[in-house]
Amino acid sequence: MHPEALILRRCYPVPVTFADLRAAYVNTPPRTTDGWSQRTWFAAVLKYATSAIDEVYAVVEGREVYVGALHDGATADDFDPRERAAVGRLLIRADEQGYWERPHEVRIDLSPRPVSHDEVARAVLVGQEYVERHGNR
């Protein structure tokens, strides 16, 4: 089966504590010279302080299936060669949405969800009711 979508999600092994937030704040440099923003540094330091990992899941037949973990924001070699291109697109989308500065769930749809027979039947019935009420124009 082909995956319908890919999801990138940051997973914290334990709840983030105030001490973790303080450690990340203290270890974030006041000024950055290599182009990284304060928020990016803070998110990276917090990830290190909490041992969080970025995981990739595939949606197959409506269920999430674990694909692999990312290491330092790059694709790992443990991804299947066919999945690397899709994971690369997922990372581009994550970068565009500011995932590295503010981790949140990022999703890309790889293939459209097939329309079910029930949805087609409902659409046909709605169309028939419209024709019956308003006539065939």
Backbone as JSON, one array per atom type, in Angstrom:
{
  "sequence": "MHPEALILRRCYPVPVTFADLRAAYVNTPPRTTDGWSQRTWFAAVLKYATSAIDEVYAVVEGREVYVGALHDGATADDFDPRERAAVGRLLIRADEQGYWERPHEVRIDLSPRPVSHDEVARAVLVGQEYVERHGNR",
  "N": [[0.84, -1.18, 0.0], [0.42, 2.26, -0.68], [1.5, 5.19, 1.02], [-0.86, 7.63, 2.2], [-0.39, 10.07, 3.3], [2.23, 12.01, 4.91], [3.53, 12.63, 8.14], [5.15, 14.85, 10.3], [6.36, 14.99, 13.5], [7.22, 16.25, 16.69], [8.41, 14.48, 19.42], [8.3, 14.22, 22.83], [9.96, 12.49, 25.35], [9.31, 12.63, 28.03], [7.18, 14.77, 30.02], [7.68, 18.28, 29.46], [9.47, 20.21, 31.71], [9.58, 23.04, 34.0], [12.22, 23.41, 34.72], [13.54, 22.36, 32.48], [12.82, 24.25, 30.54], [14.04, 26.52, 31.65], [16.75, 25.74, 31.56], [17.1, 25.6, 28.79], [16.67, 28.26, 28.12], [18.8, 29.53, 29.46], [20.99, 28.42, 28.17], [20.77, 29.35, 25.58], [22.35, 31.3, 23.21], [22.93, 34.87, 23.49], [23.21, 36.48, 21.18], [23.22, 35.58, 17.81], [25.44, 34.52, 15.29], [25.47, 33.04, 13.02], [23.17, 33.14, 11.52], [20.98, 31.83, 12.57], [17.93, 32.19, 14.31], [16.88, 33.49, 17.54], [14.7, 31.99, 18.48], [14.98, 29.59, 17.07], [17.4, 28.6, 18.06], [16.62, 28.32, 20.76], [14.6, 26.35, 20.54], [16.15, 24.22, 19.57], [17.97, 23.84, 21.68], [16.2, 23.21, 23.74], [15.15, 20.85, 22.73], [17.44, 19.24, 22.88], [17.84, 19.29, 25.68], [15.63, 17.92, 26.64], [15.74, 15.49, 25.41], [14.19, 15.07, 23.15], [12.73, 13.81, 20.11], [12.38, 13.96, 16.56], [9.88, 12.58, 14.75], [8.76, 10.66, 11.95], [5.72, 9.83, 10.49], [3.64, 7.71, 8.53], [0.54, 7.85, 6.88], [-1.53, 5.29, 6.34], [-4.19, 3.8, 4.87], [-5.82, 5.26, 6.61], [-4.61, 4.95, 9.08], [-1.94, 5.68, 11.34], [1.44, 4.98, 10.78], [4.61, 4.22, 12.0], [7.51, 5.56, 10.55], [10.19, 6.49, 10.7], [12.93, 8.16, 12.43], [14.17, 11.52, 12.6], [17.42, 12.92, 12.43], [18.99, 15.59, 13.74], [17.51, 17.3, 12.09], [17.81, 16.29, 9.53], [17.43, 13.9, 6.88], [17.53, 10.53, 7.72], [19.58, 7.63, 7.11], [18.12, 5.37, 7.42], [15.71, 5.46, 6.13], [13.61, 4.24, 3.56], [14.64, 4.18, 0.15], [12.61, 5.01, -1.65], [11.02, 6.48, 0.01], [12.56, 8.62, 0.75], [12.46, 10.88, -0.98], [9.85, 11.81, -0.56], [10.01, 12.34, 2.19], [11.9, 14.33, 2.1], [10.4, 16.35, 0.81], [8.57, 16.74, 2.87], [10.25, 17.81, 4.84], [10.95, 20.21, 3.62], [8.44, 21.48, 3.59], [8.09, 21.62, 6.36], [10.12, 23.39, 7.03], [9.25, 25.69, 5.68], [6.96, 26.23, 7.16], [7.98, 26.96, 9.58], [8.75, 25.02, 11.45], [11.12, 24.33, 12.81], [11.57, 26.45, 14.45], [9.26, 26.66, 15.95], [8.02, 23.95, 17.05], [5.52, 21.9, 15.7], [2.84, 19.83, 14.5], [3.42, 18.73, 11.26], [2.11, 18.15, 8.09], [1.92, 16.46, 4.99], [0.06, 15.75, 2.1], [0.18, 12.95, 0.12], [-1.23, 11.49, -1.75], [-4.46, 11.89, -3.08], [-7.36, 11.27, -1.1], [-9.36, 8.48, -1.8], [-12.66, 8.73, -3.13], [-15.49, 7.63, -1.42], [-18.07, 5.12, -1.95], [-20.41, 5.74, -0.6], [-20.25, 8.53, -0.32], [-20.48, 9.34, -2.99], [-23.04, 8.37, -3.55], [-24.57, 9.97, -1.78], [-24.1, 12.5, -2.9], [-25.33, 12.21, -5.39], [-27.99, 11.8, -4.62], [-28.55, 14.27, -3.4], [-28.33, 15.92, -5.65], [-30.5, 14.92, -7.16], [-32.65, 15.62, -5.52], [-32.49, 18.41, -5.72], [-33.09, 18.8, -8.42], [-35.72, 17.85, -8.44], [-36.97, 19.75, -6.82], [-36.44, 22.28, -8.05], [-36.7, 21.92, -10.72], [-35.5, 20.86, -13.97], [-33.08, 22.75, -15.1]],
  "CA": [[0.0, 0.0, 0.0], [1.13, 3.53, -0.73], [1.02, 6.1, 2.06], [-1.72, 8.72, 1.77], [0.18, 11.32, 3.82], [3.35, 11.91, 5.84], [3.39, 13.54, 9.27], [6.35, 15.11, 11.09], [5.92, 15.34, 14.84], [8.24, 16.21, 17.73], [7.95, 13.65, 20.53], [9.05, 14.38, 24.06], [9.81, 11.25, 26.1], [8.69, 12.98, 29.31], [6.66, 16.14, 29.94], [8.66, 19.35, 29.59], [9.35, 20.85, 33.01], [10.08, 24.41, 34.07], [13.68, 23.32, 34.74], [13.97, 22.2, 31.08], [12.67, 25.55, 29.89], [15.08, 27.41, 32.2], [18.04, 25.3, 31.01], [17.14, 26.0, 27.38], [16.8, 29.72, 28.08], [20.14, 29.89, 29.91], [21.98, 27.94, 27.19], [20.58, 29.99, 24.28], [23.25, 32.46, 23.13], [22.19, 36.12, 23.36], [23.23, 36.89, 19.78], [23.71, 34.51, 16.93], [26.18, 35.06, 14.15], [25.39, 32.18, 11.83], [21.89, 33.26, 10.84], [19.88, 31.2, 13.29], [17.24, 33.12, 15.17], [16.83, 33.11, 18.95], [13.71, 30.92, 18.67], [15.53, 28.34, 16.55], [18.36, 28.13, 19.06], [15.89, 27.88, 21.94], [13.95, 25.07, 20.23], [17.19, 23.19, 19.46], [18.51, 23.56, 23.02], [15.14, 22.51, 24.48], [15.11, 19.48, 22.2], [18.57, 18.53, 23.47], [17.65, 19.18, 27.13], [14.56, 16.97, 26.95], [15.96, 14.28, 24.61], [13.08, 14.93, 22.21], [13.08, 13.36, 18.77], [11.42, 14.28, 15.49], [9.5, 11.31, 14.14], [7.96, 10.71, 10.72], [4.69, 8.81, 10.42], [2.9, 7.63, 7.27], [-0.87, 7.5, 7.03], [-1.86, 4.21, 5.41], [-5.57, 3.37, 5.1], [-6.36, 5.99, 7.74], [-3.88, 4.67, 10.32], [-0.56, 6.17, 11.36], [2.47, 3.95, 10.86], [5.92, 4.82, 12.24], [8.43, 5.39, 9.43], [11.56, 6.64, 11.18], [13.26, 9.37, 13.18], [15.12, 12.44, 11.97], [18.57, 13.25, 13.26], [19.46, 16.96, 13.49], [16.77, 17.92, 11.0], [18.18, 15.74, 8.22], [16.92, 12.56, 6.68], [18.43, 9.47, 8.14], [19.79, 6.59, 6.1], [17.25, 4.23, 7.64], [14.52, 5.59, 5.32], [13.59, 3.54, 2.29], [14.95, 5.13, -0.92], [11.38, 5.56, -2.22], [10.45, 7.42, 0.98], [13.45, 9.77, 0.96], [11.98, 12.05, -1.72], [8.67, 12.31, 0.15], [10.47, 12.92, 3.45], [12.54, 15.59, 1.72], [9.32, 17.34, 0.63], [8.03, 17.01, 4.21], [11.19, 18.71, 5.52], [10.81, 21.53, 3.0], [7.2, 22.04, 4.12], [8.32, 21.96, 7.78], [10.94, 24.59, 7.04], [8.39, 26.8, 5.27], [6.0, 26.52, 8.22], [8.67, 27.36, 10.82], [8.76, 23.9, 12.4], [12.34, 24.29, 13.62], [11.46, 27.51, 15.45], [8.1, 26.39, 16.79], [7.61, 22.61, 16.65], [4.12, 21.54, 15.62], [2.65, 18.74, 13.55], [3.45, 19.12, 9.85], [1.55, 17.05, 7.3], [1.77, 16.62, 3.55], [-0.75, 14.72, 1.48], [0.88, 12.38, -1.02], [-2.22, 11.09, -2.74], [-5.8, 12.25, -2.6], [-8.15, 10.19, -0.53], [-10.37, 8.06, -2.76], [-14.04, 9.03, -2.77], [-16.19, 6.39, -1.09], [-19.34, 4.92, -2.65], [-21.44, 6.44, 0.16], [-20.16, 9.96, -0.66], [-21.02, 9.48, -4.34], [-24.48, 8.17, -3.46], [-25.15, 11.16, -1.16], [-24.05, 13.59, -3.87], [-26.34, 11.94, -6.41], [-29.3, 12.04, -4.01], [-28.71, 15.72, -3.25], [-28.59, 16.43, -6.99], [-31.85, 14.54, -7.55], [-33.58, 16.45, -4.74], [-32.44, 19.75, -6.29], [-33.82, 18.76, -9.69], [-37.13, 17.69, -8.12], [-37.49, 21.0, -6.25], [-36.29, 23.43, -8.92], [-36.86, 21.57, -12.13], [-34.25, 20.67, -14.71], [-32.77, 24.01, -15.79]],
  "C": [[0.88, 1.24, 0.0], [0.6, 4.44, 0.38], [0.19, 7.24, 1.46], [-1.11, 10.07, 2.18], [1.39, 11.0, 4.68], [3.17, 12.98, 6.91], [4.73, 13.63, 9.99], [5.89, 15.62, 12.44], [7.08, 15.25, 15.81], [7.66, 15.47, 18.93], [8.88, 13.85, 21.72], [8.85, 13.12, 24.9], [9.16, 11.46, 27.46], [8.12, 14.38, 29.16], [7.77, 17.16, 30.17], [8.42, 20.07, 30.91], [9.85, 22.29, 32.94], [11.61, 24.41, 34.08], [14.24, 23.14, 33.33], [13.91, 23.52, 30.34], [13.75, 26.53, 30.36], [16.44, 27.04, 31.62], [18.17, 25.72, 29.54], [17.33, 27.51, 27.26], [18.22, 30.16, 28.42], [21.18, 29.52, 28.85], [21.8, 28.53, 25.79], [21.48, 31.21, 24.21], [22.46, 33.75, 22.91], [22.14, 36.64, 21.93], [23.79, 35.74, 18.96], [24.38, 35.15, 15.73], [26.03, 34.23, 12.89], [24.02, 32.19, 11.17], [20.72, 32.6, 11.55], [19.22, 32.23, 14.19], [17.25, 32.61, 16.62], [15.87, 31.94, 19.16], [14.23, 29.59, 18.17], [16.54, 27.75, 17.52], [17.64, 27.58, 20.27], [15.23, 26.53, 21.7], [14.98, 23.94, 20.15], [17.75, 22.83, 20.83], [17.47, 22.82, 23.86], [15.02, 21.07, 24.01], [16.24, 18.65, 22.8], [18.36, 18.3, 24.96], [16.63, 18.12, 27.5], [14.71, 15.64, 26.23], [14.79, 14.01, 23.65], [13.6, 14.46, 20.86], [11.99, 13.77, 17.8], [11.14, 12.98, 14.75], [8.62, 11.55, 12.91], [7.0, 9.53, 10.75], [4.06, 8.86, 9.03], [1.47, 7.27, 7.6], [-1.2, 6.5, 5.92], [-3.24, 3.69, 5.8], [-6.14, 3.99, 6.37], [-5.66, 5.76, 9.07], [-2.46, 5.19, 10.22], [0.4, 5.01, 11.59], [3.81, 4.64, 11.02], [6.85, 4.51, 11.07], [9.87, 5.46, 9.91], [11.73, 7.95, 11.92], [14.24, 10.21, 12.38], [16.23, 12.74, 12.95], [19.08, 14.61, 12.84], [18.8, 17.58, 12.26], [17.12, 17.41, 9.62], [17.62, 14.34, 8.09], [17.97, 11.54, 7.08], [18.53, 8.41, 7.06], [18.84, 5.42, 6.28], [15.92, 4.36, 6.89], [14.69, 4.81, 4.02], [13.88, 4.56, 1.18], [13.72, 5.76, -1.57], [10.77, 6.61, -1.31], [11.29, 8.67, 1.12], [12.96, 11.02, 0.24], [10.77, 12.66, -1.01], [9.06, 12.95, 1.48], [11.18, 14.24, 3.19], [11.51, 16.69, 1.5], [8.69, 17.72, 1.96], [8.93, 17.98, 4.96], [11.13, 20.12, 4.92], [9.55, 22.21, 3.52], [7.38, 22.45, 5.58], [9.13, 23.24, 7.89], [10.11, 25.82, 6.67], [7.41, 27.2, 6.36], [6.65, 26.89, 9.54], [8.72, 26.28, 11.88], [9.96, 23.94, 13.34], [12.34, 25.39, 14.67], [10.34, 27.25, 16.44], [7.55, 25.02, 16.4], [6.09, 22.4, 16.74], [3.99, 20.43, 14.59], [2.61, 19.3, 12.13], [3.01, 17.91, 9.04], [1.57, 17.42, 5.82], [0.94, 15.45, 3.02], [-0.05, 14.25, 0.22], [-0.07, 11.97, -2.13], [-3.59, 11.46, -2.21], [-6.54, 11.03, -2.09], [-9.22, 9.78, -1.54], [-11.77, 8.37, -2.24], [-14.78, 7.71, -2.53], [-17.51, 6.32, -1.87], [-20.46, 5.66, -1.94], [-21.43, 7.94, -0.18], [-20.73, 10.22, -2.04], [-22.54, 9.35, -4.3], [-25.17, 9.39, -2.84], [-25.17, 12.33, -2.14], [-25.11, 13.42, -4.95], [-27.73, 12.22, -5.85], [-29.56, 13.53, -3.83], [-29.01, 16.35, -4.6], [-30.0, 16.12, -7.45], [-32.88, 15.38, -6.81], [-33.62, 17.86, -5.3], [-33.25, 19.82, -7.58], [-35.32, 18.66, -9.42], [-37.73, 19.0, -7.61], [-37.51, 22.12, -7.28], [-36.5, 23.12, -10.39], [-35.5, 21.44, -12.82], [-33.98, 21.92, -15.54], [-31.51, 23.92, -16.58]]
}
